[in-house]
Amino acid sequence: MKKLLHGLSGALIYLTPIVWGGLLIYGNGVEPDFRDFLFDFMQNAPLAGVGIGLALILFVLVHLGTFGLNCSRKTRYLSFESEGGSVSIGIHAVRDFIRKLGDEFDAVVAMEPKIRTVKDTISIDLDVKIQAGSLIPELSKTLQNRVRESIRDGLGIAEVREIKVNVQEIVGAPPPASFE
C-alpha cells in the first residue's frame, strides 16, 4: 500500500507542474484566449488556487511519508543450522563482537571488521590501526587465529573462509631501542 501511495503522490507532484507548464505554453503560443481563461479562473476562484496549493503540499507530505522517512537499511543476518534448530545473527552484532576482540591486543589501536558472506561461509576483512613498533606479521597471525577461534567458539560459526588483516595506519612513535 505504501508503494502505491508513494507512486501516486510522486506522479501527482511531478505531473502537476508539467501540466501547468504545458497549459501556459499552450495559452501563450497557440490559444491566447485559453491563457486569459486560466488567469481569470485563478482570479475569480481564489479558493481553487488555495485548494490546489494545499493538495500539492499534502501530496509532497504523503510522498515523503511513504519514502523519505522509511529509508532505513534492512538488517542482514548470518543464518546457520545447529543441533537445536536454525540460528540467525545480525551482521552488526557479529561486527561488534569482532571489534571488541581488538581490545585484547595492546598493539591494536582500532579495528573495524567488514564481513562478507560467500555461499555458506563468511570472509572477514579486519581494517586495523596499530601501535608503531608492533611486529605486523606476528600480530596479524595472532589476530586471525583469535578472531577465527572466537567466531567458532563464541558465535557457533564454523565456516570462516578467510580473515584478511589490512593495516590501515601505524600510529605513535616506535618505542626507544634499549641497549642492554
N, CA, C and O of each residue as an XYZ file, in Angstrom:
720
protein
N       0.817     -1.190      0.000
C       0.000      0.000      0.000
C       0.863      1.256      0.000
O       0.546      2.242     -0.665
N       1.997      1.205      0.782
C       2.879      2.363      0.822
C       3.477      2.649     -0.544
O       3.613      3.806     -0.942
N       3.836      1.583     -1.265
C       4.425      1.783     -2.590
C       3.420      2.424     -3.533
O       3.782      3.287     -4.333
N       2.164      2.011     -3.446
C       1.125      2.587     -4.296
C       0.938      4.064     -3.976
O       0.900      4.894     -4.885
N       0.821      4.406     -2.679
C       0.686      5.809     -2.281
C       1.900      6.627     -2.704
O       1.773      7.765     -3.155
N       3.064      6.035     -2.552
C       4.288      6.729     -2.940
C       4.293      7.010     -4.442
O       4.621      8.116     -4.872
N       3.933      6.016     -5.227
C       3.899      6.184     -6.682
C       2.872      7.209     -7.126
O       3.156      8.049     -7.980
N       1.681      7.144     -6.551
C       0.625      8.094     -6.931
C       0.972      9.512     -6.511
O       0.811     10.446     -7.298
N       1.446      9.688     -5.284
C       1.778     11.044     -4.836
C       2.950     11.597     -5.644
O       2.964     12.780     -5.982
N       3.921     10.760     -5.951
C       5.051     11.203     -6.772
C       4.603     11.613     -8.159
O       5.043     12.632     -8.692
N       3.723     10.809     -8.739
C       3.211     11.144    -10.078
C       2.481     12.480    -10.055
O       2.671     13.307    -10.947
N       1.654     12.695     -9.049
C       0.925     13.963     -8.962
C       1.867     15.140     -8.717
O       1.664     16.224     -9.264
N       2.884     14.931     -7.906
C       3.837     16.003     -7.625
C       4.574     16.404     -8.905
O       4.761     17.592     -9.171
N       4.982     15.431     -9.678
C       5.763     15.733    -10.879
C       4.896     16.105    -12.072
O       5.301     16.911    -12.910
N       3.717     15.529    -12.151
C       2.854     15.830    -13.296
C       2.176     17.191    -13.199
O       1.920     17.824    -14.223
N       1.883     17.646    -11.998
C       1.178     18.928    -11.850
C       1.950     20.090    -12.479
O       1.364     20.836    -13.263
N       3.240     20.278    -12.169
C       3.958     21.376    -12.834
C       4.084     21.166    -14.347
O       4.079     22.132    -15.109
N       4.195     19.930    -14.772
C       4.285     19.647    -16.212
C       2.988     20.047    -16.902
O       3.007     20.679    -17.958
N       1.864     19.677    -16.299
C       0.561     20.016    -16.881
C       0.371     21.529    -16.892
O      -0.039     22.090    -17.908
N       0.663     22.200    -15.774
C       0.520     23.657    -15.718
C       1.451     24.330    -16.715
O       1.061     25.285    -17.387
N       2.668     23.840    -16.812
C       3.598     24.404    -17.790
C       3.092     24.229    -19.214
O       3.164     25.144    -20.034
N       2.579     23.035    -19.490
C       2.018     22.786    -20.822
C       0.830     23.689    -21.111
O       0.696     24.205    -22.221
N      -0.037     23.883    -20.115
C      -1.194     24.762    -20.306
C      -0.761     26.213    -20.553
O      -1.337     26.911    -21.388
N       0.262     26.651    -19.813
C       0.746     28.013    -20.014
C       1.400     28.176    -21.389
O       1.207     29.194    -22.054
N       2.161     27.189    -21.804
C       2.764     27.248    -23.143
C       1.665     27.257    -24.203
O       1.711     28.038    -25.153
N       0.697     26.395    -24.032
C      -0.421     26.328    -24.977
C      -1.157     27.669    -25.019
O      -1.487     28.172    -26.093
N      -1.412     28.241    -23.837
C      -2.135     29.509    -23.761
C      -1.336     30.667    -24.331
O      -1.919     31.573    -24.926
N      -0.020     30.663    -24.167
C       0.794     31.766    -24.673
C       1.098     31.632    -26.161
O       1.210     32.637    -26.863
N       1.230     30.416    -26.638
C       1.651     30.252    -28.028
C       0.538     29.938    -28.988
O       0.536     30.436    -30.113
N      -0.397     29.137    -28.581
C      -1.392     28.629    -29.524
C      -2.732     29.321    -29.360
O      -3.350     29.748    -30.336
N      -3.162     29.424    -28.148
C      -4.520     29.896    -27.894
C      -4.518     30.949    -26.786
O      -4.686     30.602    -25.617
N      -4.330     32.240    -27.131
C      -4.290     33.285    -26.105
C      -5.572     33.364    -25.286
O      -5.518     33.738    -24.114
N      -6.707     33.030    -25.856
C      -7.951     33.073    -25.093
C      -7.923     32.058    -23.945
O      -8.507     32.291    -22.887
N      -7.248     30.944    -24.164
C      -7.145     29.920    -23.117
C      -6.323     30.456    -21.942
O      -6.658     30.198    -20.786
N      -5.237     31.208    -22.232
C      -4.420     31.821    -21.181
C      -5.278     32.764    -20.340
O      -5.224     32.745    -19.111
N      -6.056     33.574    -21.016
C      -6.931     34.507    -20.304
C      -7.922     33.749    -19.432
O      -8.226     34.164    -18.314
N      -8.423     32.634    -19.956
C      -9.354     31.800    -19.182
C      -8.676     31.291    -17.911
O      -9.272     31.319    -16.835
N      -7.418     30.821    -18.034
C      -6.694     30.298    -16.860
C      -6.509     31.374    -15.797
O      -6.779     31.146    -14.617
N      -6.047     32.550    -16.222
C      -5.803     33.607    -15.248
C      -7.101     34.160    -14.664
O      -7.155     34.515    -13.486
N      -8.130     34.232    -15.477
C      -9.432     34.671    -14.968
C      -9.962     33.669    -13.949
O     -10.522     34.044    -12.919
N      -9.772     32.379    -14.259
C     -10.224     31.329    -13.351
C      -9.540     31.483    -11.993
O     -10.189     31.401    -10.951
N      -8.210     31.710    -12.013
C      -7.467     31.830    -10.768
C      -7.856     33.104    -10.008
O      -7.860     33.112     -8.777
N      -8.184     34.185    -10.738
C      -8.586     35.426    -10.065
C      -9.998     35.332     -9.499
O     -10.275     35.830     -8.408
N     -10.877     34.694    -10.244
C     -12.282     34.620     -9.834
C     -12.545     33.496     -8.843
O     -13.572     33.495     -8.164
N     -11.627     32.543     -8.756
C     -11.825     31.418     -7.838
C     -10.573     31.246     -6.981
O      -9.851     30.263     -7.152
N     -10.295     32.180     -6.059
C      -9.058     32.098     -5.272
C      -9.001     30.848     -4.400
O      -7.919     30.336     -4.111
N     -10.165     30.360     -3.982
C     -10.160     29.136     -3.175
C      -9.669     27.936     -3.971
O      -9.108     27.001     -3.399
N      -9.874     27.951     -5.285
C      -9.367     26.860     -6.117
C      -7.838     26.848     -6.078
O      -7.226     25.783     -5.998
N      -7.221     28.033     -6.135
C      -5.762     28.117     -6.056
C      -5.246     27.643     -4.713
O      -4.245     26.932     -4.636
N      -5.941     28.046     -3.645
C      -5.562     27.599     -2.307
C      -5.718     26.074     -2.204
O      -4.869     25.393     -1.630
N      -6.797     25.560     -2.760
C      -7.033     24.112     -2.732
C      -5.962     23.353     -3.491
O      -5.487     22.314     -3.030
N      -5.576     23.868     -4.657
C      -4.522     23.212     -5.441
C      -3.209     23.258     -4.673
O      -2.480     22.267     -4.633
N      -2.898     24.411     -4.056
C      -1.672     24.531     -3.263
C      -1.656     23.573     -2.087
O      -0.646     22.916     -1.835
N      -2.759     23.487     -1.366
C      -2.851     22.564     -0.224
C      -2.753     21.111     -0.678
O      -2.128     20.282     -0.017
N      -3.379     20.819     -1.811
C      -3.302     19.456     -2.340
C      -1.861     19.094     -2.682
O      -1.414     17.987     -2.382
N      -1.131     20.019     -3.308
C       0.272     19.749     -3.633
C       1.103     19.541     -2.369
O       1.943     18.643     -2.322
N       0.874     20.362     -1.348
C       1.591     20.186     -0.082
C       1.269     18.827      0.524
O       2.163     18.143      1.022
N       0.011     18.433      0.486
C      -0.394     17.125      1.001
C       0.285     15.999      0.229
O       0.757     15.032      0.828
N       0.338     16.119     -1.111
C       0.986     15.087     -1.924
C       2.473     14.980     -1.595
O       3.024     13.881     -1.538
N       3.124     16.132     -1.377
C       4.543     16.111     -1.010
C       4.724     15.414      0.332
O       5.630     14.595      0.484
N       3.873     15.729      1.307
C       3.980     15.090      2.622
C       3.725     13.591      2.541
O       4.422     12.806      3.184
N       2.737     13.192      1.760
C       2.469     11.756      1.587
C       3.669     11.094      0.909
O       4.088     10.001      1.290
N       4.207     11.767     -0.092
C       5.363     11.223     -0.811
C       6.541     11.029      0.145
O       7.179      9.976      0.134
N       6.830     12.023      0.961
C       7.924     11.905      1.922
C       7.618     10.867      2.993
O       8.506     10.130      3.420
N       6.377     10.809      3.423
C       5.989      9.858      4.464
C       6.060      8.416      4.018
O       6.266      7.521      4.838
N       5.896      8.180      2.745
C       5.931      6.802      2.251
C       7.294      6.407      1.730
O       7.508      5.253      1.359
N       8.222      7.353      1.699
C       9.550      7.006      1.209
C      10.655      7.632      2.052
O      11.481      6.920      2.623
N      10.670      8.949      2.129
C      11.774      9.677      2.727
C      12.066      9.314      4.166
O      13.229      9.276      4.568
N      11.046      9.050      4.943
C      11.267      8.762      6.353
C      11.464      7.277      6.625
O      11.737      6.898      7.763
N      11.333      6.436      5.619
C      11.460      4.991      5.782
C      12.657      4.446      5.028
O      12.556      3.389      4.406
N      13.770      5.126      5.065
C      14.929      4.724      4.281
C      15.931      3.905      5.078
O      17.092      3.817      4.679
N      15.531      3.314      6.169
C      16.479      2.547      6.959
C      16.883      1.288      6.205
O      16.083      0.672      5.501
N      18.171      0.923      6.380
C      18.663     -0.254      5.679
C      18.126     -1.508      6.359
O      17.963     -1.557      7.579
N      17.864     -2.487      5.561
C      17.358     -3.746      6.076
C      18.499     -4.500      6.775
O      19.608     -4.579      6.246
N      18.229     -5.039      7.933
C      19.236     -5.771      8.691
C      19.533     -7.091      7.996
O      18.626     -7.835      7.622
N      20.826     -7.363      7.833
C      21.239     -8.633      7.241
C      21.634     -9.593      8.359
O      22.108     -9.178      9.417
N      21.431    -10.873      8.105
C      21.704    -11.891      9.116
C      22.582    -12.989      8.542
O      22.527    -13.295      7.351
N      23.393    -13.577      9.412
C      24.081    -14.827      9.114
C      23.221    -15.923      9.710
O      22.912    -15.898     10.902
N      22.839    -16.868      8.903
C      21.980    -17.950      9.393
C      22.691    -19.280      9.187
O      23.348    -19.506      8.171
N      22.543    -20.138     10.162
C      23.108    -21.475     10.057
C      22.286    -22.420     10.914
O      21.546    -21.999     11.803
N      22.432    -23.689     10.631
C      21.706    -24.721     11.370
C      22.587    -25.249     12.499
O      23.777    -25.501     12.312
N      21.985    -25.410     13.663
C      22.686    -26.018     14.787
C      21.897    -27.251     15.218
O      20.882    -27.591     14.610
N      22.363    -27.908     16.254
C      21.686    -29.112     16.730
C      20.256    -28.826     17.173
O      19.374    -29.669     17.009
N      20.022    -27.631     17.740
C      18.706    -27.293     18.257
C      17.789    -26.603     17.257
O      16.625    -26.353     17.569
N      18.285    -26.289     16.060
C      17.477    -25.589     15.063
C      18.306    -24.519     14.364
O      19.536    -24.534     14.422
N      17.629    -23.600     13.710
C      18.358    -22.570     12.973
C      18.688    -21.394     13.885
O      17.960    -21.082     14.828
N      19.806    -20.756     13.570
C      20.280    -19.603     14.334
C      20.562    -18.485     13.342
O      21.183    -18.717     12.305
N      20.115    -17.284     13.650
C      20.400    -16.110     12.829
C      21.029    -15.047     13.712
O      20.511    -14.712     14.777
N      22.157    -14.523     13.248
C      22.874    -13.489     13.986
C      23.030    -12.294     13.058
O      23.497    -12.443     11.929
N      22.648    -11.123     13.517
C      22.767     -9.913     12.712
C      24.225     -9.598     12.406
O      25.102     -9.770     13.252
N      24.469     -9.132     11.177
C      25.824     -8.770     10.761
C      26.403     -7.706     11.705
O      27.587     -7.746     12.037
N      25.561     -6.757     12.134
C      26.041     -5.716     13.058
C      26.499     -6.337     14.373
O      27.493     -5.893     14.947
N      25.802     -7.343     14.854
C      26.188     -8.000     16.104
C      27.529     -8.715     15.945
O      28.377     -8.664     16.835
N      27.713     -9.379     14.809
C      28.995    -10.065     14.554
C      30.113     -9.037     14.468
O      31.194     -9.245     15.019
N      29.858     -7.930     13.778
C      30.857     -6.865     13.629
C      31.254     -6.301     15.005
O      32.436     -6.095     15.277
N      30.261     -6.055     15.864
C      30.558     -5.539     17.207
C      31.346     -6.555     18.025
O      32.266     -6.193     18.759
N      30.981     -7.821     17.894
C      31.670     -8.901     18.609
C      33.150     -8.924     18.220
O      34.023     -9.012     19.083
N      33.423     -8.846     16.926
C      34.810     -8.895     16.442
C      35.555     -7.626     16.842
O      36.718     -7.690     17.241
N      34.893     -6.469     16.736
C      35.528     -5.190     17.077
C      36.049     -5.214     18.523
O      37.127     -4.690     18.803
N      35.283     -5.822     19.435
C      35.686     -5.873     20.847
C      36.916     -6.752     21.066
O      37.628     -6.589     22.058
N      37.167     -7.679     20.148
C      38.358     -8.523     20.281
C      39.636     -7.705     20.148
O      40.674     -8.082     20.693
N      39.570     -6.597     19.433
C      40.746     -5.744     19.280
C      41.231     -5.192     20.603
O      42.414     -4.881     20.746
N      40.332     -5.062     21.580
C      40.714     -4.549     22.902
C      41.648     -5.497     23.642
O      42.317     -5.088     24.591
N      41.702     -6.746     23.224
C      42.570     -7.728     23.882
C      44.034     -7.539     23.509
O      44.914     -8.115     24.148
N      44.302     -6.741     22.488
C      45.667     -6.581     21.993
C      46.148     -5.155     22.261
O      45.525     -4.191     21.815
N      47.250     -5.027     22.985
C      47.797     -3.702     23.278
C      48.240     -2.991     22.003
O      48.166     -1.764     21.924
N      48.690     -3.730     21.025
C      49.217     -3.129     19.798
C      48.109     -2.623     18.875
O      48.375     -1.828     17.973
N      46.870     -3.072     19.087
C      45.762     -2.660     18.221
C      45.117     -1.417     18.816
O      44.568     -1.450     19.918
N      45.193     -0.308     18.061
C      44.587      0.940     18.492
C      43.105      0.948     18.127
O      42.270      1.372     18.927
N      42.777      0.484     16.927
C      41.384      0.408     16.471
C      41.267     -0.724     15.464
O      42.210     -1.033     14.736
N      40.081     -1.341     15.438
C      39.847     -2.433     14.500
C      38.422     -2.319     13.972
O      37.468     -2.235     14.746
N      38.287     -2.318     12.652
C      36.974     -2.218     12.010
C      36.782     -3.432     11.095
O      37.379     -3.491     10.020
N      35.958     -4.398     11.506
C      35.743     -5.578     10.671
C      34.706     -5.327      9.572
O      33.728     -4.606      9.768
N      34.945     -5.935      8.429
C      33.977     -5.952      7.333
C      33.698     -7.425      7.039
O      34.616     -8.227      6.868
N      32.415     -7.758      6.986
C      32.018     -9.157      6.851
C      31.361     -9.367      5.496
O      30.456     -8.630      5.106
N      31.829    -10.377      4.794
C      31.235    -10.751      3.514
C      30.774    -12.202      3.614
O      31.467    -13.054      4.169
N      29.598    -12.462      3.068
C      29.119    -13.839      3.044
C      29.352    -14.403      1.649
O      29.046    -13.768      0.639
N      29.896    -15.597      1.623
C      30.158    -16.294      0.369
C      29.597    -17.703      0.522
O      30.164    -18.546      1.217
N      28.467    -17.935     -0.149
C      27.746    -19.206     -0.032
C      27.487    -19.508      1.442
O      26.810    -18.729      2.115
N      28.008    -20.618      1.955
C      27.760    -20.998      3.343
C      28.901    -20.607      4.277
O      28.975    -21.097      5.404
N      29.790    -19.730      3.817
C      30.915    -19.321      4.640
C      30.938    -17.799      4.766
O      30.226    -17.087      4.059
N      31.775    -17.321      5.684
C      31.964    -15.871      5.785
C      33.439    -15.560      5.602
O      34.312    -16.370      5.914
N      33.688    -14.378      5.094
C      35.040    -13.850      4.977
C      35.065    -12.547      5.746
O      34.101    -11.782      5.734
N      36.175    -12.307      6.412
C      36.283    -11.124      7.266
C      37.525    -10.337      6.870
O      38.620    -10.887      6.752
N      37.333     -9.048      6.670
C      38.448     -8.131      6.466
C      38.565     -7.298      7.740
O      37.598     -6.674      8.176
N      39.741     -7.295      8.320
C      39.987     -6.504      9.521
C      40.838     -5.297      9.137
O      42.019     -5.439      8.820
N      40.238     -4.122      9.164
C      40.988     -2.888      8.950
C      41.464     -2.426     10.324
O      40.655     -2.086     11.187
N      42.780     -2.417     10.521
C      43.316     -2.123     11.847
C      44.273     -0.936     11.818
O      44.967     -0.680     10.833
N      44.279     -0.228     12.937
C      45.300      0.778     13.239
C      46.137      0.156     14.333
O      45.607     -0.311     15.341
N      47.443      0.149     14.138
C      48.299     -0.486     15.141
C      49.315      0.502     15.688
O      49.607      1.534     15.083
N      49.834      0.156     16.836
C      50.841      0.961     17.504
C      52.170      0.765     16.790
O      52.516     -0.352     16.404
N      52.907      1.841     16.616
C      54.230      1.751     15.999
C      55.116      0.811     16.810
O      55.013      0.743     18.035
N      55.974      0.098     16.121
C      56.879     -0.841     16.782
C      56.314     -2.243     16.889
O      56.999     -3.144     17.373
N      55.089     -2.447     16.453
C      54.470     -3.778     16.509
C      55.043     -4.644     15.395
O      55.365     -4.157     14.311
N      55.159     -5.909     15.675
C      55.599     -6.859     14.656
C      54.359     -7.290     13.859
O      53.576     -8.130     14.304
N      54.204     -6.702     12.692
C      52.970     -6.855     11.915
C      52.681     -8.309     11.537
O      51.545     -8.748     11.715
N      53.649     -9.081     11.024
C      53.312    -10.470     10.658
C      52.822    -11.296     11.847
O      51.862    -12.056     11.721
N      53.472    -11.151     12.989
C      53.072    -11.915     14.170
C      51.717    -11.447     14.695
O      50.863    -12.260     15.049
N      51.529    -10.125     14.739
C      50.253     -9.581     15.197
C      49.121    -10.021     14.277
O      48.046    -10.385     14.754
N      49.346     -9.994     12.971
C      48.313    -10.390     12.009
C      47.911    -11.844     12.198
O      46.726    -12.178     12.207
N      48.896    -12.693     12.347
C      48.604    -14.120     12.528
C      47.848    -14.360     13.832
O      46.902    -15.147     13.866
N      48.256    -13.694     14.892
C      47.579    -13.838     16.182
C      46.139    -13.333     16.095
O      45.222    -13.974     16.607
N      45.940    -12.162     15.436
C      44.585    -11.624     15.249
C      43.715    -12.598     14.467
O      42.574    -12.863     14.846
N      44.254    -13.129     13.378
C      43.485    -14.072     12.556
C      43.058    -15.290     13.364
O      41.902    -15.709     13.304
N      43.990    -15.852     14.115
C      43.674    -17.036     14.923
C      42.641    -16.711     16.004
O      41.709    -17.481     16.237
N      42.819    -15.561     16.659
C      41.896    -15.187     17.747
C      40.488    -14.933     17.218
O      39.507    -15.357     17.830
N      40.386    -14.246     16.087
C      39.068    -13.970     15.509
C      38.418    -15.269     15.053
O      37.239    -15.496     15.324
N      39.164    -16.117     14.371
C      38.609    -17.397     13.896
C      38.110    -18.237     15.069
O      37.017    -18.802     15.014
N      38.921    -18.316     16.139
C      38.555    -19.092     17.334
C      37.318    -18.502     18.019
O      36.417    -19.237     18.421
N      37.280    -17.196     18.145
C      36.147    -16.541     18.808
C      34.859    -16.683     18.011
O      33.791    -16.888     18.588
N      34.950    -16.576     16.710
C      33.768    -16.743     15.851
C      33.231    -18.167     15.993
O      32.024    -18.384     16.099
N      34.148    -19.125     15.992
C      33.740    -20.535     16.093
C      33.175    -20.850     17.477
O      32.096    -21.432     17.591
N      33.909    -20.466     18.534
C      33.500    -20.838     19.884
C      32.407    -19.920     20.451
O      31.475    -20.393     21.102
N      32.519    -18.633     20.208
C      31.591    -17.676     20.806
C      30.276    -17.535     20.061
O      29.233    -17.305     20.673
N      30.322    -17.671     18.735
C      29.096    -17.486     17.946
C      28.584    -18.770     17.294
O      27.448    -18.824     16.823
N      29.424    -19.797     17.271
C      28.996    -21.061     16.686
C      29.093    -21.101     15.170
O      28.489    -21.964     14.533
N      29.842    -20.183     14.589
C      30.011    -20.159     13.131
C      31.329    -20.845     12.811
O      32.403    -20.308     13.084
N      31.239    -22.026     12.236
C      32.436    -22.824     11.997
C      33.068    -22.529     10.638
O      34.269    -22.733     10.459
N      32.285    -22.059      9.693
C      32.780    -21.878      8.330
C      33.279    -20.458      8.090
O      32.570    -19.635      7.512
N      34.503    -20.174      8.537
C      35.142    -18.895      8.249
C      36.118    -19.154      7.107
O      37.127    -19.838      7.278
N      35.806    -18.605      5.958
C      36.594    -18.869      4.748
C      37.980    -18.250      4.850
O      38.988    -18.925      4.644
N      38.023    -16.952      5.172
C      39.305    -16.279      5.287
C      39.177    -15.060      6.194
O      38.100    -14.492      6.373
N      40.306    -14.690      6.749
C      40.386    -13.474      7.554
C      41.590    -12.697      7.037
O      42.732    -13.144      7.147
N      41.315    -11.530      6.473
C      42.385    -10.681      5.956
C      42.625     -9.550      6.946
O      41.679     -8.941      7.447
N      43.883     -9.274      7.224
C      44.241     -8.157      8.088
C      44.826     -7.062      7.201
O      45.829     -7.269      6.517
N      44.191     -5.909      7.224
C      44.647     -4.758      6.451
C      45.102     -3.684      7.433
O      44.281     -3.087      8.130
N      46.402     -3.441      7.487
C      46.924     -2.411      8.377
C      46.684     -1.070      7.689
O      47.319     -0.755      6.682
N      45.768     -0.290      8.240
C      45.388      0.990      7.658
C      46.303      2.124      8.106
O      46.549      3.073      7.361
N      46.805      2.012      9.337
C      47.602      3.108      9.874
C      48.487      2.583     10.996
O      48.086      1.712     11.768
N      49.698      3.129     11.071
C      50.603      2.838     12.176
C      50.742      4.143     12.947
O      51.218      5.143     12.408
N      50.325      4.130     14.210
C      50.259      5.369     14.985
C      51.289      5.387     16.105
O      51.722      4.343     16.592
N      51.668      6.585     16.497
C      52.612      6.756     17.595
C      54.037      6.581     17.148
O      54.315      6.199     16.011
N      54.913      6.861     18.044
C      56.351      6.692     17.779
C      56.772      5.312     18.243
O      56.240      4.797     19.226
N      57.727      4.707     17.543
C      58.182      3.387     17.999
C      58.849      3.506     19.359
O      59.434      4.543     19.672
N      58.770      2.466     20.165
C      59.415      2.536     21.484
C      60.943      2.652     21.306
O      61.501      2.114     20.350
N      61.606      3.353     22.228
C      63.062      3.514     22.093
C      63.760      2.156     22.227
O      63.376      1.296     23.019
N      64.784      2.019     21.426
C      65.568      0.759     21.463
C      66.391      0.744     22.750
O      67.007      1.743     23.121
N      66.391     -0.385     23.408
C      67.181     -0.489     24.644
C      68.451     -1.259     24.333
O      68.414     -2.290     23.660
N      69.567     -0.760     24.822
C      70.864     -1.418     24.598
C      71.338     -1.982     25.930
O      71.935     -1.283     26.748
N      71.067     -3.212     26.115
C      71.449     -3.861     27.389
C      72.560     -4.806     27.154
O      73.029     -5.453     28.091
